[in-house]
Amino acid sequence: MIEVLTVVFIFSLIMLAIFTLYINYQNLLGTQEALIDTAGSASASITDIQNSVLQADHVVASYSFSGTDHTSTTTSLVLELPSRTSDGDIVAGSYDYIAYYASSTTLYRTVEAAVGSSRQSGTRSFSHTLNMLAFTYDSSSFASVSKITVDITTEKVVKQKSTTAHLNQDIYLRNF
């Protein structure tokens, strides 16, 4: 009888150890996924904004995208870019407009492409873990802006543990 109790006790200890390892692995996996989500989201957002800013002629104060007005502020950015054909040639006198803005925890990019432009009109989301988005301009006159500072923080909470990523980047308008 004592042998059976000993075997049950040892088996219980082994099962408890395996269960503890499994729970700790799941916690670690959740934390790592949150870290990848936040860092990847912040990086993808900054990269897309940078790609658009580098092609832009200038920042515009506001633009109406299919009836929805977007204004350049500390939390949103509206850019005017020369339209390009699929071969990369500039379409003379034609411009595309891109707006970046946040709604709740999501960062959006809206594009309104001119006729003949290779860019596709529409709205795309970049981040669902957005915590803070800020744009700083080197001039109070949008027509004179040559540098935009983008500050983005993403955050994800997993099992009451917060994981954040913060990126800050100065981007210069190449076509200014």
C-alpha positions in Angstrom: 0.0 0.0 0.0 2.8 2.4 0.8 4.4 1.7 -2.6 1.1 2.8 -4.3 1.0 6.0 -2.3 4.6 6.7 -3.1 4.0 6.2 -6.8 0.9 8.4 -6.8 2.9 11.1 -4.9 5.8 11.0 -7.4 3.4 10.9 -10.3 1.6 14.0 -8.9 4.8 15.9 -8.5 5.9 15.1 -12.1 2.4 16.2 -13.4 2.6 19.4 -11.4 6.1 20.1 -12.8 4.9 19.5 -16.4 1.8 21.7 -15.8 4.0 24.5 -14.4 6.3 24.3 -17.4 3.4 24.4 -19.8 1.8 27.5 -18.1 5.2 29.3 -18.0 5.7 28.5 -21.7 2.3 29.9 -22.6 3.0 33.1 -20.6 6.4 33.5 -22.4 4.8 32.8 -25.8 2.1 35.4 -25.1 4.7 38.0 -24.1 6.9 37.3 -27.1 3.9 37.6 -29.5 3.0 40.9 -28.0 6.6 42.1 -28.4 6.6 41.1 -32.0 3.2 42.7 -32.6 4.1 46.0 -31.1 7.5 46.4 -32.5 6.5 45.2 -36.0 3.4 47.4 -36.0 5.4 50.5 -35.0 8.2 49.7 -37.5 5.8 49.1 -40.4 3.9 52.3 -39.7 7.1 54.4 -39.6 8.4 52.8 -42.8 5.2 53.5 -44.7 5.0 57.1 -43.5 8.6 57.6 -44.4 8.1 56.2 -47.9 5.2 58.6 -48.5 6.9 61.6 -47.1 10.1 61.0 -49.2 8.0 61.2 -52.4 5.8 64.1 -51.3 6.1 67.6 -52.7 4.7 69.1 -49.5 2.4 68.8 -46.6 -1.1 70.2 -47.2 -3.2 71.9 -44.5 -6.3 69.8 -45.5 -7.8 67.8 -48.3 -11.2 66.2 -48.8 -10.9 62.5 -49.5 -14.2 61.4 -51.2 -16.1 63.9 -49.0 -14.2 63.2 -45.8 -12.0 66.1 -44.8 -8.5 65.3 -43.3 -6.4 68.1 -41.8 -2.7 68.1 -41.0 -2.4 68.4 -37.2 -0.2 67.0 -34.5 -2.2 63.7 -34.8 -2.7 63.5 -38.6 -0.7 64.1 -41.7 -1.9 65.0 -45.2 0.6 64.9 -48.1 0.6 65.9 -51.8 2.6 63.6 -54.0 3.2 63.9 -57.8 1.2 61.2 -59.6 3.3 58.5 -61.2 2.6 56.1 -64.0 3.3 52.4 -63.7 6.7 53.1 -65.4 7.6 55.6 -62.7 7.2 58.7 -64.9 5.6 61.7 -63.3 2.2 62.8 -64.6 2.6 66.5 -65.3 0.2 68.7 -63.2 -1.4 65.7 -61.5 -1.2 64.9 -57.8 -2.1 62.1 -55.4 -3.0 62.8 -51.8 -2.3 60.6 -48.8 -3.5 61.0 -45.2 -2.3 59.3 -42.1 -4.6 59.4 -39.0 -5.5 57.4 -36.0 -8.8 56.2 -34.8 -8.8 54.5 -31.4 -5.9 52.0 -31.5 -5.7 51.8 -35.3 -3.5 53.8 -37.7 -4.9 54.4 -41.1 -3.6 55.5 -44.5 -6.0 56.9 -47.0 -4.9 57.4 -50.6 -6.8 59.4 -53.3 -5.0 58.8 -56.6 -5.4 61.0 -59.6 -6.5 59.6 -63.0 -3.5 58.0 -64.7 -1.7 57.4 -61.4 -0.3 54.0 -60.6 -1.2 54.4 -56.9 -4.4 52.7 -55.8 -7.1 54.8 -54.0 -8.4 53.4 -50.8 -7.9 53.1 -47.0 -5.6 50.7 -45.3 -4.9 50.0 -41.6 -1.4 49.6 -40.4 -1.5 49.1 -36.7 -4.2 47.8 -34.3 -1.9 48.3 -31.3 -1.5 52.1 -31.6 -1.3 53.9 -28.3 0.0 57.3 -29.4 0.8 59.0 -32.7 2.2 62.5 -33.0 3.5 64.6 -36.0 5.7 67.6 -35.4 6.5 70.0 -38.3 9.5 72.3 -38.6 7.3 75.2 -39.8 4.0 76.5 -38.8 3.2 77.1 -42.5 2.5 73.7 -44.1 3.7 75.0 -47.5 7.1 75.5 -45.9 7.5 72.2 -44.0 10.6 70.4 -45.0 10.9 68.0 -42.0 8.3 65.9 -40.2 9.0 64.2 -36.9 6.9 61.1 -36.4 6.5 59.8 -32.8 4.6 56.5 -32.5 4.0 54.2 -29.5 2.3 50.9 -29.8 1.0 48.8 -26.9 -0.5 45.4 -26.3 -1.6 44.0 -22.9 -1.4 40.2 -22.4 -2.4 38.7 -19.1 -2.3 42.1 -17.3 1.3 42.7 -18.6 1.8 45.6 -21.0 4.3 45.5 -23.8 5.2 48.7 -25.7 7.3 49.8 -28.6 8.2 53.5 -29.1 9.8 54.9 -32.3 10.6 58.5 -33.1 12.0 59.5 -36.5 12.8 62.7 -38.4 11.8 62.5 -42.1 12.8 65.1 -44.6 10.7 65.9 -47.7 13.0 65.0 -50.6 11.0 67.0 -53.2 10.8 70.1 -51.1 
